Amino acid sequence: MTEPSGFLAVDSGGSGLRVVVGTVGRGATARRESREPVRTGDRGIDPGHFMEQLVPMVRALMAEAGVDRLDAGAVGAAGMASLGDALRAELPGALRREFGIRRVALAADAVTAYVGALGPRPGAVVAAGTGLIAIGTDLTNWRRADGWGHLLGDCGSGAWIGRAGLEAALRAYDGRPGGSAGLLARAEELFGPVRSLPGKLYPRPDRPAVLASFAPQVAACADGDPVAADILRAAARHMADSAAAVCPTTGEPQVALTGGLFKMGDPLVVPLQEELAKRLPTALTVPAAGDPLDGSVRIATDLATDALTLPSDEAMLCLVNGKGD
């Protein structure tokens, strides 16, 4: 009797690694996570540090899941599209040497977010947290919009909303139009006197996360504060713009929202649904079925069973099918 195919699925992000080892067809999976993010350096994402963390986790998971061999692996990583050259060059060989994996998919985290949310069907996904990116496919090509970081883009993201809320707080402090006394009070409660805010914020290497930490305060003020409500409506328009830029224009595409920003609930989601209905009237907005790790699992299992129908792309979804020695 032939042993079922084993697979490896990885989600690598700013909070560390999440790893699954499973068996195709049996549904037996084992999961572990690391709280240490993979380092980035002059070569981008560091494949050596990636494998240093991954190898002991996978060996333990294989024993836990009762898997003797791994036939396929999918790795979704934040920064893969722009910082993944070293991973693409070295990781397939390293996975083959360590675990015998010959079929490997290396994906941007936006792709695994898409697959986790919608599966292999045409549509668009808006992934929003501290940053924001929209990704779409017609199953022939991938399209992405935004994801340019908090200085150049990520429009509508947590960092964008938080920055806009703090600007409104500072306008109120100065006595300029467009200010919000409610946001000023919340800013001072969270950060102290706002006159000292630039010195606290500008030197921080984690500035996007600090800005995003104020986004829930904007949502909390939105009911009864027209300035805060306008900020969330503007964020919704930006998100809808990005979704419309990547969503297929033919057929019956689906649109899903994924990421921690949507935990803010109705103050953001309701105006976003209104904007999506205006911009994408023929698309069906659906709940996200899963998260980026679920997307990595789906890609890995489809790869193991030769059922992968997603389009390959040098930056977004790189497929390696190693044969021979």
N, C-alpha and C positions, 0 to 999 in steps of 0.2 A: 504493500500500500504506500503510495506516494505521500510524503509529508506535505501539508498545506504550506503555501508560500508565506514566509514571514516578511514583515515590512517595518520600516523605521519612519517616523514622522517627527519633525522638529519645528518649533516656533521660537525664533530668536528675536528678542526685542529689548527695549530699554530697561526692562525689569529682570532680564535673565533668560534662561532657556527653559522651555517646556518640551518634554520628550515623551513619545509613545512608541512602544514596540507591540506589534499585534500580529495576528495570524489571519490571513485572508480566508473568509468563509466560515470561520469559527467564532469570530467576534470577541476572542480573548485578547484583552489589551492590558498592558501595565504602563503606569504613568509616573513620571518623576519631574521635578523642576529644580532649577538652580536659581538663586537670587542674584547671581553675579553676571552682569551684562558682558557680552563678548567685547573685547577691546577693539578699538579702531586706532590706526596709526597712519604712517606715510603711505602704506600699501592699501589703505582702506580697512575693511573688516579683517581681523587677524585670524587666518586659518589655523595657526598653531594653537592659539588660545582657545579657539572653538573646539578643536579636537581634544585638547587637554581636559576640558570640562565634559565633553560628550562621551569619550571612551568608557570611563568607569560607570557612567549612568547607563549606557546601553548594555554593557556586560551584565550589570545587575538586573536590568529589565528583561533581558533575554532569559536569564535563569528564572525570574519570577513568572514570565509568561509561558515558559516551557518551549521556547523557540530555539532550535538548533542552528538555523541559518536564516539569513536575511537576503531576500532577492531584490528588493527595491527600497529606495529611500527618497523622501521628499523633505527638503529644508526650506522653510520660509524665513526670511531674515529682513528686519528693518534695515534700510540702506542698501539692499542688494542691488537695486537698479543703478545707483551712482557710486557705491563704495564696494562693490562685490567682485572686482576683477581678480583679486587674489583668491577668493573663495572659489570662483569659477575655474581658475587654473589648477588649484591644488586639492580641493575637497573631494571631487569624484575619485581620484587616485587614493587619497587617504581612507575613504570609506571602503574602497575595494580591498586595500591592504589589511585593514583592521577587521572587517566584518564579511568580506567577500561580496559586498553589494556591487552589482554591475550596472543596474538601471537606477539612475539618479535624476531627480528634478530639483533644480535650484531656482527658487521663486522669490520675487519681491514680496514683502509682507502684504502689499496691496492685493496681489494675486491670491494669496492664501485667504485673505479676508473676503475677497470676492467669492471664491469657491466655497468657503465655509458658509457664507450668507446665501448664495443662490445656487451653488452647484454648477455643472457644465451646461448652462443655458444662456442665451443672449440677454444682455441687460446692462445695468450699471449699479455700482455700489459706491456709496459715500462712506468713507471710513474717517471718523472724526474723534479726536481726543485732544491732547495738547496741540497737535498739528492736524492737518486735513488733506486728504487726497481723494479724488474720485477716479474710478477705473471702470472701464466698460469693454465689452467684446461682442462681436457678432459671430464668434467662433471661427473667424478667419484671421482677425488681427486684434491686438490689444490697443486700447487708447487710454491715456491717463491725462488728468487735468489737475493743476495745482500740486501741492506737496512740495512747494519751493522754500519752506522754512518761514519762521515768523518775521524775518526782516523783509523778505521779498514776496511772500504770499501766505499760504495756509489761511486763506480768507474764510472767515466764518468759524474758525477753529476755537478751541478753548483759549489759546494764547491771544487770538484776535479779539474775542469777546472780552477777555480780562483786560486787555490793553485799552479797548474802547471804554470799558467801564471806569477804569482809572483816569482816563482822559476826562470823562464827564465829572468825576470827583474833583479833579484839579480845576476844571472850569468853574465849578461851584465855589471852590476855595478862593479863586481869583475874582469871582463876581462877573465872569464872562457869560454870555448867552450859551445855552446848550448844557448847562451844568445840572447836576442832580445832588440835592442835599442828602438824600437817602444813601446814594452811593458814596458820598463823602464820609458820612458817618460810618459806613461799613468798612471803607478803606482805612480809616484811622483806627477802627477797632482791630483790624487784621494786621496792619503794618505800622501803626503808630502815627505820629504827626506827618501829614502828607508832604510838608516842606522838606522832609528828610528822605522822601521816597526815591528820588533819583540816585542818591548816594548808596542806597540799599539795593537798588535794582540793577543799574547799569553795569557794575563790575561782576555780577553773578554769572558763572558759566551755565547755570541752570535757569537762565532768565525766562525761556519759554514756559517752563513748568511753574515758575513763580507767577507769571502773568496769568496762566491758566487757572491757578488756584483762586483767582478772583472771579472767574466766570460763574460759579454757583451763586455768588453774591448778586450778580446782575440778574440771574434768573429769580432769585428770592425777592428782588425789588420790582420785578416786572408787573406784578398785579398792583396797579395804583400808581406806578411811576412811569410816565410816558417816555422819559429819556431811556430808561432801562428796557422798556418794551420795544422802542425803536431800534436799539442796538441788536436785540434778538431777531427782529424782523429783517434788519440788514444782513445779519449772519445767515438767515434762512435764504435770502436772495442769492448771496454768494454761493451757498451750497447747491442751490437749484441751478445756478449758472454752470457750475462744475459738472453736475450730473448731466445736464443737457449737452455739454460739450463732448461727453464720452458715450452717451447712450445711443444704440443703433436707432436709425430713423425708419426702419422698415420692420415688418412683422409685429409680434406682440411681446416686446421686451418687458422685463421685470426690473424694478428698482428696489434696492434694500438699503437700510441704514445700519451701520455697525460702529461700535466704539463707545468708550465711556462717556463721551460728551452728551449722548442722548439720554443718559440717566437724569439729566435736568428735567426731562418730562415735558408736559404740555407747553410751558412758556416758550420752548424752542421748537418742539415737534409739531405743534399745531400750525404755526406760521410756515414751517417748512413744508408740511403737507399741502398747504394752500399754494405755495410757490411752485411745488412740483406739479400740481394739477394744471397750473397755468403754462409752465414751460414744457411739460411732457404729457399732454392730454391723452395720448394713446398708450402710455406705459402704465403698467399695474404696479402700484407700490405694495410690497409684501414684507412681512416680518423677516428678519434675518434668521435663517435656520440654525446657524452655528457661528463659531468664532474662527480666527485664523488657524488655531491648532486643528480644529475640525476640517478646515480646508486642506491642511497638510496631510491629514489622514486620508482624505478623499483622493488627493492626487497620488499618494503612495500606493493605495490599494488599486486604483485604476491603472497605475504604471505596472504593478505586479501582475495584473490580469490582462494586460494589453488592451485595456478599455479606455485609455486616455484620449479624449477628443479635443482638449484645449489646444489652442494654437501656441506653438513655441515662439520664443522671442529672445534675442541675445541678452537683453537686459532684464526683461520681466519674468520670463519662464524659460530657463535653459535646460534642455534635456540631453542626458548623456547615456548612451546605451553601449557599455563596454563589452566587447566580445574578444575572445582569444586571450593570449597572455601578453 
